[in-house]
Amino acid sequence: MGLESKINWAIKEEEELQGLEWHWSNGTLFADTNDIEQVGKIKEIIEENTMNTEVEVNCLKATTTEPWDQYAFDLKLIA
């Protein structure tokens, strides 16, 4: 199973993340949420399903056309 598929499966299985909108683009996971606890849970899932990887989380703030925050989870290999 590919890394993205493995992480997607883990997110889908997590009860507190039900209904969450997310997608991958160029190796970065983007999640639409205003719940910081969900952000922490996603980061934890990524860390549990990767080895030698650091997860950097960045917040893209809400706008008038998209009134929710979007978090970007960048995966960086640790040498």
C-alpha positions in Angstrom: 0.0 0.0 0.0 1.3 3.4 -0.9 2.1 6.0 1.8 -0.7 8.4 0.8 -3.2 5.5 0.7 -2.1 4.2 4.1 -2.5 7.7 5.6 -5.9 8.2 3.9 -7.1 4.9 5.3 -5.9 5.8 8.9 -7.7 9.2 8.6 -10.9 7.6 7.4 -10.8 5.1 10.3 -10.4 7.8 13.0 -13.7 8.7 14.6 -12.8 12.2 15.5 -11.9 13.0 11.9 -15.2 11.8 10.3 -16.5 14.4 7.8 -13.1 16.0 7.4 -12.2 17.2 3.9 -8.7 16.6 2.8 -6.6 16.0 -0.4 -3.0 15.4 -1.5 -1.1 17.6 -3.9 2.6 17.1 -4.7 3.2 15.1 -1.6 1.5 17.5 0.8 -1.7 16.7 2.6 -4.2 19.6 2.8 -7.0 19.4 5.4 -9.9 21.9 5.7 -10.6 22.4 9.4 -10.8 25.0 12.2 -10.3 22.4 14.9 -6.7 22.4 16.2 -7.3 18.9 17.8 -7.9 17.5 14.4 -4.7 19.0 13.2 -2.8 17.3 16.0 -4.5 14.0 15.3 -3.6 14.2 11.5 0.0 15.0 12.4 0.1 12.0 14.8 -1.3 9.7 12.1 1.3 10.8 9.6 4.1 10.3 12.1 2.8 6.9 13.0 2.7 5.8 9.4 6.1 7.1 8.2 9.7 6.5 9.2 12.5 9.1 9.3 10.0 11.8 8.4 9.4 15.2 10.0 5.9 16.7 9.6 5.8 20.5 9.2 2.3 22.0 9.6 1.3 25.3 8.1 -2.0 27.1 8.4 -3.6 28.9 5.4 -6.1 31.3 7.1 -9.7 31.6 6.1 -10.9 34.1 3.5 -14.2 35.6 2.6 -14.7 33.0 -0.2 -13.4 30.1 1.8 -14.4 30.7 5.5 -12.3 27.9 7.0 -8.7 27.4 7.7 -6.7 24.9 5.6 -3.7 23.2 7.1 -0.8 21.9 4.9 1.1 18.9 6.2 4.5 18.8 4.5 6.6 15.6 4.9 10.3 16.0 5.0 12.8 13.1 5.1 15.3 13.2 8.0 18.7 12.1 6.9 
